[in-house]
Amino acid sequence: MTETETFTDPEDTSEAWIDVRMTDPDAGEWDVDAVIVDGQVQYVDLRIRPELLASFVDCLVADVSDARAEEVFERLAAKHELDITDESTDTTADDADRPHDE
């Protein structure tokens, strides 16, 4: 993409891609940095304020099916060894056993 080109939605959409578009971000909510070497993108950094991470992830999965979103969350939880079960349905959970610094 040259400096004069702007991003437009592709004419031929594909299930192999999930499009994410952030609209109207407030100043300082996120920062994008792209490193280009010899005309090739080497990497793109997207920095997000920690307090906005949950809403950003919500934005990422907003346009996919519930099943796909659940798959994403389950894979992330497994990778980070997190228990993401719904405690509101767990009748054996005791508040005294849960850490309070989350």
N, C-alpha and C positions, 0 to 999 in steps of 0.2 A: 504494500500500500504506500503510495507516495504521500507527500505532505498535503497535496491538494485533494486527495480522495477522502471520502468519508465512509464510515461503515454503513452498509445497508443490509437488510435481511436477505438471505440467499433465496433465489427463486425456487430451488429444489431443496426442500427440507429433508432431513434424514433422521431416522430413529437412532443412528449411531452418534448423534450429537445432541447435547443438551445446551440450549442457549441461555445465557445469563446476562441480563442487562440491568445495571443499577441506574435508576433515574433520580434526578434531583438530589444527589448527595449533598449534605451540608458540608461546608468548608471544614477540612480537617478530619472528616469521618474516615476516609481511606486515602491511600496514596499509591500510585502506580509508578513503577520504574522499569523500563525495558532496556536491556543491554544488547546493542547491535554491533556485531563485528563483521567487517567485510560484507555488509549488506544482508547478513543473516541474523535473525534473532537468536541470541544465545540463551537468554532466560528472561522471564518477566517476574518481578516481585510485586506482590500486592500486600500492602501493609494495612491492617485494620486495628482500630483501637480495641483493646481487650473487652471493654464493656459492650461493644457492638457486635462481638463475634456471634452470639446466639442469633441475633436478628439477621446477620449476614448469611449464616448457614441456612436459616429459614428461607431467605431469598434464593439460595442456591437450589433448594429442593421444592420450591413453590410450584414449579411448572412440570413436575414429574408425578407419576402416579403414586398413590399411597404405598403400594407394594415396593416400588423402586426406592422411595424415601426410607422406608423401613429397612430395606436391604443396605442402604448406605449407612444408616445409623448402627445397624447390627455389626457391619464390617468394621466400622471405626471403634465401636465398643470392644470388639474382640481384639483388635490390634493393640488397644491401650489397656486391655484387661479390666474393663469397666463393667459394672453390673447396671444395666439400664432398665431393669424390670420396673414395672409400675408398682410402687410401694403402696399406693392407695388401695390396691386389690389384695395385698398381702396381709392377711390377718395375723401372721406370726411375728411381724416386725414390731419392735419395741423402740420407741423414741430414745430411750436411755442408751440403747446399743449403737445408735447412729452417731457418727462424728458431727460436731456442731460447727466446724470451721470450713464448711463447704461453701 
